[in-house]
Structure formats: structure tokens, C-alpha cells
């Protein structure tokens, strides 16, 4: 018999309990933010026909990054690389029945062929949040306020991140009217701006010259330069400032300021994989020097449901990745202390006490306490070591004498404090800690 | 442009909010049961190298039912069809570091090629629960008690389901010693017994004769008959009753009775896909005439981690399917009333009230209330219809006058009762309902 490898498939991760708890913490904060704004959870299939991705997603995503194969019935299917086509399909399928506006979120896993790098994995988890059916800028403001709220619920302060906004129509106006590009040049220029933080200044300049051509570059380069580093709509060249999309962006920023969201910047050079987007685009950036990158983003993509043969529907959405969020929490020291979901470990003193210990466990469980019983019959030090390794907050010692008296030694593993308590007292000690912990999380979130 | 289909991929489901809430209810009850017993959640990759399935899973599962393909690096990978090989791999990878016994659970999606039928889908969701590192029958008893507890938490009564137990070693003794089978005959006989509820009595008899051959059948058939319908260990033929595995099964049933689990039957004809199992096997059966089938099951499968080159580890586990659980809840009328996760829908009276309505929403959200604001500017009746369609429990009406007075009409959509309330009062009304709802669920669960 050959021995199998214990390593997970390339680019995927095993989540042991400690790592899963951190992932669950991220998921629960996300869900809390989405639900606060009235978004309801949905679920979509893991596999989809490939053509829902080729129809509208970026070409790179559909052709190079997607896990594609033919099923046994000869259908070409993809492991979903993103959620937007699926949720658009679902909304299209119930275009008439669904209550509009539809506010929807999901937390799900996806797969893409990626070269391993920080924050990038082949299997990754995202929350997707979408608001279908509102064409006004109110929708864009709501989604960005939700993004901001999720950051605050994680305990982030305003100076830890910025929200950068731009608009697809404004980008078009800049490309065609201000820079004088044609369609081919515009596409290349957008890609170049997308890469601007990843290449040297010289390379950026050289490539811009290549795109403009030597003649056009004389006028084009200074105009391009005038756009980079513009962080207010009012700093834009006047001819662009008067574009309706610029006015709309200013409205958006005003509405966000009214909602207390003030770390918002206009960024004329913010592009995104633009194949979807038709209006607002935005990204949340980490300001920490060790993690200075986009955390997540989104925008308006009116019309995607129409690929499925129904009337277009104005839509604003965003996708938040769990691994980038985890990196953010780590560099800003916002990762909560790791404690097991189990409340109590019953240390069983002598084989004869096991039956009574199991009865005690049932009584505690009936009161909502989460109890692990050591059923191994091993020595006490081994039982203790196991409980401590698992980060379980309380030990309770159960022997014949304790079972007869109904009083047990309960030990807090963090403080090493011990006391003797009956069942009722143990229940209140344990559940108090759990609710204090929840409350503490709320207080931390509200202070920041 | 061709129009894409809105249908999900064959054998998969879309979960709209109402369906997702029911699925989430099932997940949360499962997690509650697992955590009560001190099990901690883990996560595993969606894709695994195919060979971890072919090494030990049933041949049918690995070869016919698995979604297999070659990735771009030429690796043959499978979309996971089950969790046991993954969790065994994970435990093997940290054989030394993990605190033992390891109590682990996961809730995840899987894919198999299946012919569509009730309770069977190509993409399905399961909770997997495993206890690693305990060789005594205490481990088997704990897993079955956990299975029983999960049923009770759903509100199931003892007469709604039975738990059937058997033992792999006992099956072997019956096949070889009592029925006189050789290895080939035993394998065929196990498969036949597995199918016994799916074929006619005549077909069962004919196939049994085929397996025995005409000579052996004379003695074999009456012996086989004496086993079917045996539901107590003490009803077994004496020569089998004295087998150590029979004694162990009796111990198991005694321990379960001590834990208050009394709807347990020994079933000598209970087989399962046996490739894993080395000891106890069990299944939870629905007793409802419209859904008389196995809901889920598990057993002991000592030694699977050793496929990954480490010391064998005694293990007991089970897998619970969400769709079969949903069918159970439906036929027994245990599905909870569907209510949105959103608490309040803010109906906005007049465009000028929107800014104030959004401020009110922020104030309510800061108190933990989940609020959807109607930002559309449409007529009131359309706003109301949308809120009702979404099953949102409260409407709050916000106009200029309400914003000035700080008093709002709040309407319970289930009872149609209205009252006028300030923010503090609205918060208490809404959060009271949510906690009463949680409490009610607890009471229902404790009564049954």
C-alpha cells in the first residue's frame, strides 16, 4: 500500500479549529453588517455552466483562471470563480416574483488558478453583497456605508483604511474626451492604470508613451499626469468636473459624509476589472505600511441580469475576501483572543466517576453549557494537558466525592483561579463569561 | 448575443432567502448539538487529490460517483464527495500536535453524480462529526447520544425516529461462521441485505439462493431468515450472541439507555457501505410512513488515518445530510415559521424624509436592530408590498412629522397591531420579539 500525502491540494488550506474560529469570526462580523442593513442570505451552486462566466466576466477570469471540466453528460462546467453571475442568474430566474429592491448576501467558497502570493489562494472565501433594483446614487451610498460599517465592526479606526471611489462613465470621459484615446488605447490605458502600483515609474511612463504613440504623447502625458494624485472631484480639470458622472460622485461623497463615512477619497486613477461595471466603482484600501493594498471593492453593474433574457435591473454590489480581511486584522492587531467554542472540560477522577460525570455533562448541556467529557480513563495530567491545548476556558474536576456532595472544583484556565460550585453556580459562571465576551466584542466595536 | 439559461446546473439548487433560512436553521441546530458535546469546527478544501478516495472509499463512490478532472498542472483531482478522507488526512498531518481525543465537526458541501430522487442531489450539504482517539465503546455511545440530541433539538419526539445499531465484526461472524459464506459470498450477501427494503420478497429470496448455491441454500436460508427481524441482541442465535462484538453492542445499548436514549434497536440486518467501518455501525431511521428511510448514520472506522503513513487511531464518526433532515422536518411538521432575518422595514413617506429615515436607521442599527430602508422614493403601497413579501416582522413609518416629533408608528406585520413609539421603545419591542423567538425555540426543544 502506498502512503498518501497529508498535504492539502495546491493553493488550498486546511482549517484546524483555531483557524476555523478566526474564519468564523470574520464570517459572523460580515453577516452582522449585512443583516444590519436588511440584507438576506442566499446560496448558489458550486458548479455553473461555463458560459455564464464567458458571457460577461473578464476574459482572463473565464479562460485562464477558472477550473473548467466536462461532466459525464458532456456539459462544460466551472467551479464558480466568483458569485456575481450566479446571483444575477438567480435574480433573473425570479425577476417577477422577487420583492424589489432585493438586498442579498452570501458567504461562499470559490476557486481560481492563482500563483500563490500573500492574500491569494486557489480556494478562497468571500462575502458578496448586492442591491438589485435601485438606480439612484442612494444604492451606491448604502453599499459603501455597509462596507464601512463592516470595517468598524471589526474594530478598525478611520485612519486604518480609506475608501476610494471613481466612476466608469467618468473614466470613459477621461479616456476619450480628455486624453483623446480611441477604444483600443482606452482599454490599454485602463489596464496600465490598474497596474500602476505594481510597476516602476519609468515603466509606467514608457508604456504610456507606447499607448499614446510619439505624437499624441506630447499632449497626452501632461494630461495623464494631471489626473494622477487627484483625490477630490473639485481638483479635476474643469472640462471633466462638469461631467454628470463627476457631479454624481460628489453627491455620493456628500451622502457618505452625512452617514459619518469620512475616510472617502475620489481617485481618478482607480480602475477595476471593468468588464461588469457601468457606474460607481470603489475599493477599500489598507493604510498600514506592511499591507498597503486593496482589501476589497465593488461597484455598479446595471444590466447583468439581462444576459439571462430579462429586463435589465440596476445593481450595486461588492465582494469581500476572508484572507485579505484576515491579513488586515493581523497587521492592525485586531484579531480577537482565541478561545475554544467549548466552555467546560470535565476532568474525570477515576474510572468509577465516569458514569456520574456523563450525567453531570447532560445536566450542564441542558442549561446551554458546552461540555467535553474526558472518557478516556487516562491519568489526570494527560487530561489537563489536552484541555489546555484546546484553549477551553474552564476545567471541572469530577470524582466520587464531588458527585456525592454535588459540589465541584471549577478552574478558570486563563486566570488559574479555582472555586467550589454546585451545578447552578457553574452554569452561571460559564454563561456569564460567554455573554461578557460577546458584550466586550460589542463594546470594542462601538468604541472604535 | 445568446440568452443564457436561468436554471441551476443539473442536480444543484438555488437557495433563495426563504430556503437559505431553513438551511441555516438546520446548520445552526447541528452546530448547537456538536458544540454541546465539545466538538470544534474545522474546514477542509473543496478539491482533493483523487487517490485519497480510491484508497479506501467504496469503489462505486470513487469511480462512478465522483466529479473528477485533471487540473492545469496535470494533477487528477476530485470535488470532494465526502468528508471522511479529508478529515483523516488533516488529523494524520498533525498526529503529534493535536490534543487527543480530537472532537471535530464540519458543515460543508459535496458533489456526487446521482440520479435525481427525493433527498438526493448532486450538490448536497452535510455535517460531519468525528471523535478521534478513543477505542472504548464510550466513544460510540457519545456519537450516538450526540445524534439523538440533534434530533431532540429539532423538536423530534422519540417515536418519530429509531436508531438502529449493528457491528462490523458481528456481521463478519454471522457471514462466515453462522451462514458459512466465503469472502465472495459474504460481500454479495452484505450488498443484498443493504438492498432488502428496495426489492421484493421474491427477488430477495431468489438472489439469496443464487449467492448460497442450491446445496448451501437448504441450511443457509432458514439461518438467514432467523436473523431478519431480530431487534435485540438477546434474540440472536446463541452461538452469535456470545461473540465479543455482541456483548459490546449490548454494552453500547445499556450506556445509551443510561443517557436516556431509548429508541435504539439492534438490527442484525443493518449493513452500511462497509468499506470504512471496523466496529459499530448505526443509522437513524425516520418512522413516518411517508418518509420511512434512513436519515443518516455512521460508525467506527479505526485505522483510516494510517493511509497517510501515521499510527492508526481509533475513530467513530457520522455524516448528517441537510436535505434528508429537511424532509424529516417537513413530514413531521417541525419546520419553524419563516421570518426574515431583517427586523424592521422603514417605510419612507415623501422624498424629503429619506435623509432623516437613514439617520433613524443608523440609530436603530447602533442598538443592534436590523433595518432595511426603502430608498426608492416610490409610493407607499409598493413599499408595503415589498416588506410583506419579505416576511419582515415590523414596519416603521417615517415622514417629516414623525422625524420632528421623534415618535413613529410601528406595525407588527403578523398581528397588524400598531403603536406609536420613540426609538428606545422601538428597540425594546423589536429585540424582545427576537429573544422571545429564540426562547420559544428553546422551550419547544426542551418539551419534546
Interface residues (C-beta under 8 A of the other chain):
Chain A: X1 X3 X4 X5 X6 X7 X8 X9 X10 X12 X13 X14 X15 X16 X17 X19 X20 X21 X23 X24 X35 X36 X37 X38 X39 X40 X41 X42 X43 X44 X45 X46 X47 X48 X49 X51 X52 X55 X67 X69 X70 X71 X72 X73 X75 X77 X79 X89 X90 X92 X93 X94 X98 X99 X100 X101 X103 X104 X109 X111 X113 X123 X133 X134 X136 X138 X139 X142 X149 X258 X259 X260 X307 X308 X309 X310 X340 X341 X342 X345 X354 X355 X358 X362 X365 X366 X369 X370 X371 X372 X373 X375 X376 X377 X385 X386 X387 X389 X390 X392 X446
Chain B: X1 X3 X4 X5 X6 X7 X8 X9 X10 X12 X13 X14 X15 X16 X17 X19 X20 X21 X23 X24 X35 X36 X37 X38 X39 X40 X41 X42 X43 X44 X45 X46 X47 X48 X49 X51 X52 X55 X67 X69 X70 X71 X72 X73 X75 X77 X79 X89 X90 X92 X93 X94 X98 X99 X100 X101 X103 X104 X109 X111 X113 X123 X133 X134 X136 X138 X139 X142 X149 X258 X259 X260 X307 X308 X309 X310 X340 X341 X342 X345 X354 X355 X358 X362 X365 X366 X369 X370 X371 X372 X373 X375 X376 X377 X385 X386 X387 X389 X390 X392 X446
